Amino acid sequence: MTTGATLSATSTSPTARQVWTRTRGIVLAVVLILVAAVAMAAVRSQTRHGELDPRSADPYGSRAVAELLADRGVSTRVVTSLDAARAAAGPDTTLLVAVPDLLTHRQQSRLHSATTASGGRTVLVAAGSWSVERLAPGVIADPATSNGTTLAPDCTLPEARRAGSADTGGIRYTTTRLDADSCYPSERLATLLRVPATGKSGDTVILGAPDILYNKRLDKQGNASLALQLLGSRPHLVWYLPSLSDTMATDGERKSILDLLPSGWLWGTLQLFIAAALAAFWRARRFGPLVPEKLPVAIRASESVEGRARLYRKADARDRAAAALRSTTRTRLAPLVGVPVAQAHSPEALLPALSAHLHGGGQTLDSLLFGPPPGDDAALIALTDQLDALEREVRRP
């Protein structure tokens, strides 16, 4: 009964309370992450129906722009195929490409060849690095987007100066063309760029963000004025909404999964990886030798000896028990007879010194200190008594 009580009292198995105390921080963090994910999903659950569609009256549609252009005598026609967009390009037409990054490189090259020779205006909305370098050679999209949305024109382009501040922002652009108009700069990079066609009357306008075309933002700042001037310079407006059902989209080069991901997601993943590495480094439990820790309970030396003796007896390990007793005795006797501890287990060094100290008995000392293991428990007990007697005799003044 006493042994069972002692084992129960000194058990190191963690209790339910200890497990909860250790893991409640992780559980709380997981719960907070789940709540944040649900909240973000709820906020973003409103699908942008008809985004940049001139037929849509939804907040992110562009029907208001089309109706205002119609009042000014500008007709708007929606196309969803590359062939229709190329065929519609002309000197009296403004071709708006709603999502240029959805086009493959082959589609972009064919569209650029058609618009370059048309003499009309091409408007690219939020063209990223995937598309802008083919649809507007000489223009480079900056990986970092603009911090703000309402910007001042800060250029000589008449349309921008008349419109004033507008919600441009978004992607920023640089160009090597000296005749380009760089407007609405954010950190010295343009968010609206106009590039004249070489030797022709046409041009290409690149918008960093589609905000000025949305129904819900058309009445903000100078958005309406800027949108009407950019899209109403020709009597006809062709609104190209790239579609995945376009047969041209299945030909030629295709985008990889990394090309379809926005640059912000890639940078965010890299930051999360660095944060995880730093957290792992911070939480690592060992950098060098182990640190000694205090035992949860104090164990008496007598209890430890008794417990080890019981283990030896249970395993019938009389040889190991006798070896441990003889080794300890030799270690204690060596300094008493002038033998270094390092040579205490060498018969050639220890036995002559002991014989000289005791004046004889070398053969008995050899079998006592370096002899074979005892054959039974009685012999082991006798060996223990003889070793104790030998040590007392050596210590006797």
C-alpha positions as CSV (number, residue, x, y, z in Angstrom):
1,M,0.0,0.0,0.0
2,T,2.8,2.4,0.9
3,T,4.6,1.8,-2.4
4,G,1.4,2.4,-4.4
5,A,0.7,5.7,-2.6
6,T,4.2,6.9,-3.2
7,L,4.1,6.1,-6.9
8,S,0.7,8.0,-7.2
9,A,2.0,11.0,-5.3
10,T,5.2,11.3,-7.4
11,S,3.7,10.6,-10.8
12,T,5.0,12.9,-13.5
13,S,2.1,12.3,-16.0
14,P,0.4,15.6,-16.7
15,T,-3.1,16.1,-15.4
16,A,-5.9,17.6,-17.5
17,R,-5.5,20.9,-15.7
18,Q,-1.8,21.0,-16.6
19,V,-2.5,20.1,-20.2
20,W,-5.1,22.9,-20.4
21,T,-2.7,25.4,-18.8
22,R,0.1,24.6,-21.3
23,T,-2.1,24.6,-24.4
24,R,-4.6,27.3,-23.8
25,G,-2.5,29.9,-25.5
26,I,-2.3,27.8,-28.7
27,V,-6.1,27.1,-28.5
28,L,-6.8,30.8,-28.0
29,A,-4.7,31.7,-31.0
30,V,-6.4,29.1,-33.2
31,V,-9.8,30.4,-32.1
32,L,-8.8,34.0,-32.9
33,I,-7.5,33.0,-36.4
34,L,-10.8,31.1,-37.1
35,V,-12.9,34.1,-36.0
36,A,-10.8,36.5,-38.1
37,A,-11.2,34.2,-41.1
38,V,-14.9,34.0,-40.7
39,A,-15.2,37.8,-40.3
40,M,-13.1,38.4,-43.4
41,A,-15.1,35.9,-45.4
42,A,-18.3,37.6,-44.2
43,V,-17.1,41.0,-45.2
44,R,-15.9,39.8,-48.6
45,S,-18.9,37.6,-49.2
46,Q,-20.6,40.2,-51.4
47,T,-19.7,39.1,-54.9
48,R,-18.9,41.9,-57.3
49,H,-21.6,41.2,-59.8
50,G,-21.0,42.6,-63.2
51,E,-17.7,44.2,-62.4
52,L,-16.6,46.7,-65.0
53,D,-19.6,45.7,-67.2
54,P,-21.2,48.8,-68.9
55,R,-24.5,46.9,-68.8
56,S,-24.5,46.4,-65.0
57,A,-26.1,48.8,-62.5
58,D,-24.4,47.1,-59.5
59,P,-22.0,49.1,-57.4
60,Y,-19.0,47.7,-59.2
61,G,-20.6,47.9,-62.7
62,S,-20.0,50.7,-65.2
63,R,-23.5,51.4,-66.5
64,A,-23.4,55.0,-65.3
65,V,-20.4,55.8,-67.5
66,A,-22.0,54.2,-70.5
67,E,-25.2,56.3,-70.0
68,L,-23.3,59.5,-69.6
69,L,-21.3,58.8,-72.7
70,A,-24.6,58.0,-74.6
71,D,-25.9,61.5,-73.6
72,R,-22.8,62.9,-75.2
73,G,-23.4,60.9,-78.4
74,V,-20.8,58.2,-77.8
75,S,-22.1,54.7,-78.5
76,T,-20.9,51.8,-76.3
77,R,-20.7,48.2,-77.5
78,V,-19.6,45.2,-75.4
79,V,-17.4,42.5,-77.0
80,T,-16.1,39.3,-75.3
81,S,-13.8,37.8,-78.0
82,L,-10.4,38.9,-79.3
83,D,-11.5,38.7,-82.9
84,A,-14.4,41.1,-82.3
85,A,-12.1,43.5,-80.4
86,R,-9.5,43.5,-83.2
87,A,-12.2,44.0,-85.8
88,A,-13.7,47.0,-84.0
89,A,-10.4,48.9,-83.6
90,G,-10.3,52.0,-85.8
91,P,-9.5,55.7,-85.8
92,D,-13.0,56.7,-84.6
93,T,-13.1,54.1,-81.9
94,T,-11.9,53.9,-78.3
95,L,-11.1,50.3,-77.3
96,L,-11.3,49.7,-73.5
97,V,-9.7,46.4,-72.3
98,A,-11.3,45.7,-68.9
99,V,-8.9,43.0,-67.6
100,P,-5.8,42.8,-69.7
101,D,-4.1,40.3,-67.5
102,L,-6.7,37.6,-68.5
103,L,-5.3,37.6,-72.0
104,T,-2.6,35.1,-72.9
105,H,0.7,36.4,-74.4
106,R,-0.4,35.4,-77.9
107,Q,-3.7,37.3,-77.5
108,Q,-1.9,40.3,-76.2
109,S,0.5,40.4,-79.2
110,R,-2.4,40.1,-81.7
111,L,-4.4,42.8,-80.0
112,H,-1.4,45.1,-79.9
113,S,-0.7,44.7,-83.6
114,A,-4.4,45.5,-84.4
115,T,-4.6,48.6,-82.1
116,T,-1.2,50.0,-83.2
117,A,-2.3,50.4,-86.8
118,S,-5.8,51.5,-86.0
119,G,-5.1,55.2,-85.2
120,G,-7.7,55.0,-82.3
121,R,-7.3,55.1,-78.6
122,T,-6.7,52.0,-76.4
123,V,-7.5,52.1,-72.7
124,L,-6.0,49.4,-70.5
125,V,-7.5,49.1,-67.0
126,A,-5.2,47.9,-64.2
127,A,-2.8,46.2,-66.6
128,G,-0.1,44.3,-64.6
129,S,3.4,43.2,-65.5
130,W,1.8,40.1,-67.3
131,S,0.2,42.3,-70.0
132,V,1.4,45.9,-70.0
133,E,4.8,45.2,-71.6
134,R,3.2,43.6,-74.6
135,L,0.2,45.9,-75.0
136,A,2.2,49.0,-74.3
137,P,5.9,48.4,-75.2
138,G,8.2,50.6,-73.2
139,V,6.0,50.7,-70.1
140,I,6.8,48.7,-66.9
141,A,4.4,48.0,-64.1
142,D,5.9,48.5,-60.6
143,P,5.4,45.4,-58.3
144,A,4.3,47.7,-55.4
145,T,0.8,49.3,-55.7
146,S,-0.1,52.8,-54.7
147,N,-0.8,53.5,-51.0
148,G,-3.5,56.0,-51.7
149,T,-6.4,56.3,-54.2
150,T,-7.2,60.0,-54.4
151,L,-4.3,61.7,-56.2
152,A,-3.7,65.0,-57.9
153,P,-2.9,65.1,-61.7
154,D,0.5,66.8,-61.6
155,C,0.9,66.6,-65.3
156,T,0.1,68.6,-68.5
157,L,-2.4,66.2,-70.0
158,P,-5.5,68.3,-70.7
159,E,-8.0,65.6,-69.6
160,A,-6.3,65.2,-66.3
161,R,-5.9,68.9,-65.6
162,R,-9.6,69.6,-66.3
163,A,-10.7,66.6,-64.1
164,G,-8.5,67.5,-61.1
165,S,-8.0,65.0,-58.3
166,A,-9.4,61.5,-59.0
167,D,-9.5,58.1,-57.5
168,T,-6.7,56.6,-59.6
169,G,-4.1,54.8,-57.5
170,G,-3.6,51.1,-57.9
171,I,-0.7,49.9,-60.1
172,R,2.1,52.3,-60.8
173,Y,4.0,52.6,-64.1
174,T,7.3,53.8,-65.4
175,T,8.2,54.3,-69.1
176,T,11.2,55.1,-71.3
177,R,9.1,57.1,-73.7
178,L,9.9,60.8,-73.4
179,D,6.7,61.8,-75.1
180,A,4.5,60.0,-72.6
181,D,2.2,61.8,-70.2
182,S,2.7,60.6,-66.6
183,C,-0.2,61.7,-64.4
184,Y,-1.5,61.2,-60.9
185,P,1.9,60.2,-59.5
186,S,2.2,58.1,-56.3
187,E,5.7,58.3,-54.8
188,R,6.9,59.7,-58.2
189,L,5.4,56.9,-60.3
190,A,2.4,57.4,-62.5
191,T,-0.9,55.7,-61.9
192,L,-2.3,57.1,-65.2
193,L,-0.1,57.0,-68.3
194,R,-0.8,58.1,-71.8
195,V,1.6,56.9,-74.6
196,P,1.2,58.3,-78.1
197,A,1.3,55.9,-81.0
198,T,4.5,56.2,-83.0
199,G,3.9,58.2,-86.2
200,K,0.1,57.9,-85.9
201,S,-2.8,59.8,-84.3
202,G,-3.8,57.1,-81.9
203,D,-2.6,56.6,-78.3
204,T,-2.7,54.2,-75.4
205,V,-4.0,55.2,-71.9
206,I,-3.1,53.0,-69.0
207,L,-5.2,53.2,-65.8
208,G,-3.6,51.8,-62.6
209,A,-7.1,51.2,-61.0
210,P,-10.6,50.8,-62.3
211,D,-12.2,53.0,-59.5
212,I,-13.1,55.9,-61.8
213,L,-15.3,53.5,-63.8
214,Y,-17.3,52.1,-61.0
215,N,-20.9,53.2,-60.5
216,K,-20.5,53.7,-56.8
217,R,-17.4,56.0,-57.2
218,L,-18.3,57.9,-60.3
219,D,-19.6,60.9,-58.4
220,K,-16.5,61.1,-56.2
221,Q,-13.7,63.7,-56.8
222,G,-13.1,64.2,-60.5
223,N,-13.8,60.6,-61.5
224,A,-16.7,61.3,-63.8
225,S,-14.9,64.1,-65.7
226,L,-11.8,62.0,-66.1
227,A,-13.7,58.9,-67.3
228,L,-15.8,60.8,-69.8
229,Q,-12.9,62.6,-71.3
230,L,-10.7,59.4,-71.6
231,L,-13.5,57.3,-73.1
232,G,-15.4,60.0,-75.0
233,S,-12.7,61.3,-77.3
234,R,-14.1,59.1,-80.2
235,P,-17.7,58.6,-81.3
236,H,-17.5,54.9,-80.6
237,L,-16.5,53.0,-77.5
238,V,-15.8,49.2,-77.7
239,W,-15.8,47.7,-74.2
240,Y,-13.8,44.5,-74.4
241,L,-14.5,42.1,-71.5
242,P,-12.0,39.2,-71.9
243,S,-13.7,35.9,-71.5
244,L,-12.3,32.4,-70.8
245,S,-14.8,31.0,-73.3
246,D,-13.0,32.8,-76.1
247,T,-11.5,30.2,-78.4
248,M,-8.3,32.2,-78.7
249,A,-7.8,31.8,-75.0
250,T,-7.2,28.1,-75.5
251,D,-4.4,28.6,-78.1
252,G,-0.8,29.4,-77.6
253,E,0.9,30.1,-74.3
254,R,-0.9,29.6,-71.1
255,K,-0.3,31.1,-67.7
256,S,1.1,29.1,-64.8
257,I,-0.4,29.1,-61.4
258,L,2.2,31.6,-60.1
259,D,1.3,34.0,-62.9
260,L,-2.4,33.9,-61.9
261,L,-1.6,34.8,-58.3
262,P,-1.3,38.5,-57.5
263,S,2.1,39.8,-56.5
264,G,0.8,40.7,-53.0
265,W,0.0,37.0,-52.3
266,L,3.5,36.0,-53.2
267,W,5.0,38.6,-50.9
268,G,2.6,37.7,-48.1
269,T,3.6,34.1,-48.4
270,L,7.2,35.0,-48.1
271,Q,6.6,37.1,-45.0
272,L,4.6,34.3,-43.4
273,F,7.5,31.9,-44.1
274,I,10.0,34.3,-42.5
275,A,7.7,34.8,-39.5
276,A,7.3,31.0,-39.0
277,A,11.1,30.6,-39.2
278,L,11.6,33.3,-36.6
279,A,8.9,31.8,-34.3
280,A,10.5,28.3,-34.6
281,F,13.9,29.8,-33.7
282,W,12.4,31.7,-30.8
283,R,10.6,28.6,-29.5
284,A,13.5,26.2,-29.9
285,R,14.2,24.4,-26.6
286,R,17.9,23.5,-27.0
287,F,20.8,25.5,-28.3
288,G,23.9,23.8,-26.6
289,P,24.3,21.6,-23.6
290,L,21.4,20.7,-21.4
291,V,20.6,22.8,-18.4
292,P,20.3,20.8,-15.2
293,E,16.9,20.9,-13.6
294,K,15.8,20.2,-10.1
295,L,14.0,17.0,-9.5
296,P,10.3,17.3,-8.7
297,V,10.9,15.4,-5.4
298,A,13.9,14.9,-3.1
299,I,15.0,11.2,-3.0
300,R,17.1,10.0,-0.1
301,A,20.4,8.3,-0.9
302,S,19.3,5.2,1.1
303,E,16.1,4.9,-0.9
304,S,18.0,5.2,-4.1
305,V,20.5,2.5,-3.0
306,E,17.6,0.2,-1.8
307,G,15.7,0.7,-5.0
308,R,18.7,-0.1,-7.2
309,A,19.5,-3.2,-5.0
310,R,16.0,-4.5,-5.6
311,L,16.3,-4.0,-9.3
312,Y,19.6,-6.0,-9.3
313,R,18.0,-8.7,-7.2
314,K,14.9,-8.9,-9.5
315,A,17.2,-9.2,-12.5
316,D,19.4,-11.7,-10.7
317,A,22.3,-9.5,-11.5
318,R,24.7,-10.5,-8.8
319,D,27.7,-9.9,-11.1
320,R,26.8,-6.3,-11.7
321,A,26.1,-5.7,-8.0
322,A,29.4,-7.3,-7.0
323,A,31.3,-5.2,-9.7
324,A,29.7,-2.0,-8.4
325,L,30.6,-2.8,-4.8
326,R,34.2,-3.7,-5.6
327,S,34.7,-0.7,-7.9
328,T,33.5,1.7,-5.1
329,T,35.7,0.0,-2.5
330,R,38.8,0.2,-4.7
331,T,38.0,3.9,-5.4
332,R,37.9,4.7,-1.7
333,L,40.9,2.5,-0.7
334,A,43.3,3.8,-3.3
335,P,43.9,7.3,-1.8
336,L,44.3,5.7,1.7
337,V,47.3,3.7,0.5
338,G,48.9,6.3,-1.7
339,V,47.6,5.1,-5.1
340,P,46.1,7.6,-7.5
341,V,42.4,7.2,-8.2
342,A,43.1,6.8,-11.9
343,Q,45.0,3.5,-11.0
344,A,42.6,2.3,-8.4
345,H,41.2,-0.4,-10.7
346,S,44.7,-1.7,-11.8
347,P,45.7,-4.8,-9.7
348,E,49.4,-4.2,-10.4
349,A,49.2,-0.8,-8.7
350,L,46.6,-1.3,-5.9
351,L,47.4,-4.8,-4.5
352,P,51.1,-4.2,-3.7
353,A,50.2,-1.0,-1.9
354,L,47.4,-2.6,0.1
355,S,49.6,-5.6,1.0
356,A,52.3,-3.3,2.3
357,H,49.8,-1.3,4.3
358,L,48.3,-4.5,5.8
359,H,51.5,-6.5,6.0
360,G,50.5,-9.4,3.8
361,G,47.4,-11.1,2.5
362,G,48.0,-10.3,-1.2
363,Q,46.3,-13.5,-2.5
364,T,43.2,-12.8,-0.4
365,L,43.0,-9.2,-1.5
366,D,43.2,-10.2,-5.2
367,S,40.2,-12.6,-4.9
368,L,38.3,-10.1,-2.7
369,L,38.8,-7.0,-4.9
370,F,39.2,-8.5,-8.4
371,G,37.7,-12.0,-8.0
372,P,34.8,-13.7,-9.9
373,P,31.2,-12.8,-9.2
374,P,29.5,-14.6,-6.3
375,G,27.4,-17.6,-7.1
376,D,24.4,-16.8,-4.9
377,D,22.8,-14.2,-2.7
378,A,24.6,-15.5,0.4
379,A,28.0,-15.2,-1.2
380,L,27.1,-11.6,-2.3
381,I,26.2,-10.7,1.3
382,A,29.5,-12.3,2.5
383,L,31.4,-10.3,-0.1
384,T,29.8,-7.1,1.1
385,D,30.8,-7.8,4.7
386,Q,34.3,-8.6,3.7
387,L,34.7,-5.4,1.7
388,D,33.4,-3.4,4.6
389,A,35.8,-5.1,7.0
390,L,38.7,-4.5,4.6
391,E,37.9,-0.8,4.4
392,R,37.7,-0.5,8.2
393,E,41.0,-2.2,8.6
394,V,42.7,0.1,6.1
395,R,41.2,3.1,7.8
396,R,42.3,1.9,11.2
397,P,45.2,4.2,12.5
